[in-house]
Amino acid sequence: MNIVKKVFHPLTQIKGRTSIALIAVEAAAALLLWEIFGSNGLIPTPSKIIASVFRIITTESFIDNLFSSLSLTMTGMGISILIALVVSYLALIPFFAPVAKFVVKCRYLTLTGLIFLFTLLTQDGHQLKLSLLIFGIVPFFVTSLLSIIESINSQEYELCKTLRMNNWQTMLEVVIIGRLDQVFEVMRQNFAIAWMMITMVEGLSMSEGGLGTLLIKSNKYIDLATVFAILVIIFALGIFFDYLLRNIRLWLFPYTKIQVRK
Amino acid sequence: MKYSKNEVLVSVEQVNLSYDKQILRDVNFQIHNIVRPGLSQGQVISLIGRSGIGKTQLFKILAGLIEPNSGSVRIGLDQHPVVAGEVGIVAQNYILFNHRTVHENLRLAMKHSSITIDDKQKDQLIVEYAQKFDLAEHLKKYPLQLSGGQRQRASIIQQVLTGNKFILLDEPFSGLDALMIDRVMELLIQISTLDELNTLVIVSHDVENSLAISDTAFILAREKDKPGATITETLDLIEMGMAWNPHIREDANFQHLVAQIKHKI
């Protein structure tokens, strides 16, 4: 009874099993309501979606499509983080700062308007998808990385000076090594953007397949059970990678587990 | 109590600093090497002033971190202009690299230090200091796992390991309970007596504790109708018979002096 009171009380911290139980109960209730009241509607019910999920993942082409989407996302993410890191670190050198500022502003450029330009610049569909993905992610990466760099306490730079480090050594210690954990966190957060964009760019060249291609084809035939099933798969994979990257970060950078002193 | 004041170790001459208004005006003082026969006696100096008077700016000027508008800070026996890196600083919030363990933080201090010893000896030295200052069992921990006192000790040792003879401490007694203040005082005395030329400069608004540990104190305050803070008084606590006495805070004359200084700042 006490727990029930707690979950309705503002500013109460819910931890561990209670938190998991709360999520499970609310998710089960939502699915149950959807199942009961959604049976006569246009949107397929959870049971139909789950049946479609099993049907999709047991088809022969699923692994190929999944692999195609994952490899494109990973390649795009890898190249994007490299470009973003180079641009962000170079931003500390005054000569290159305007370049970083411009890249940050590129967040407001719409990809759709640039498809023709990228088609001219690239040689095949794969390159087109990859370049659009990178162009879409890099400005967001750079924005997050620059905000990390800007939030560094100036006392850390002063500490480096007292330890007789020159500016390059200071940059290596404070900005690069000292913020690697946060770079990883940015990567985790931006993976969501890449994963979300994958379905869009895969629609531009469908010859390689991919989850995005499956989604677009099913949308075309208004096969909503399949559309929702693919969305569930994309959602579940996104959650899985988020969890995976979070744990890799904790493993690589154990100090991030320590609660920050207030 | 036999002692002599020998060479000038730090000289601050006509330092002025202003941004949109004057912060520091004509700051002048000197720190001499105090020699006591048969002892390795370093120097402990206090720069006392109320909050917001410009202590932190003077602190940064002394460390070579910022340039004054005019004037100079010279250090060492050869009295060369101070360069960032020659003066250690222990910030009020005891800044350490949170991504490195205490051992790695201390090791990093020795990477560019003036102490030229091999890696094994460096590790030995770290262990020696850690044992001396109750940090031996915390060497593998990250700074965020340490208490405030432990962080402060690690921060001070880090600066000592750079080989710097001059260490500035910003408000070292701030936020500590009475017991911890006594321990910090013991630690600072230990550090100052590690080497004859070791010079600790405490920048603080805590009059009582700063005076209790110092051999010389400079009062940083504003003079009537004049802009910016300057050194308004120099207290030679050795001459006054108030230095190097662990029980000085119980002395009536000392308490009277503390009350006077508090009134002046």
Interface residues (C-beta under 8 A of the other chain):
Chain A: N153 Q155 E156 E158 L159 K161 T162 L163 R164 M165 Q169 E173 V174 I177 G178 L180 D181 F253 P254 Y255 I258 Q259 V260 R261
Chain B: K60 A63 G64 L65 A84 G85 V87 G88 I89 A91 N93 I95 L96 F97 N98 H99 L108 A109 K111 H112 S113 Y142 L144 Q145 Q158 Q159 T162 N164
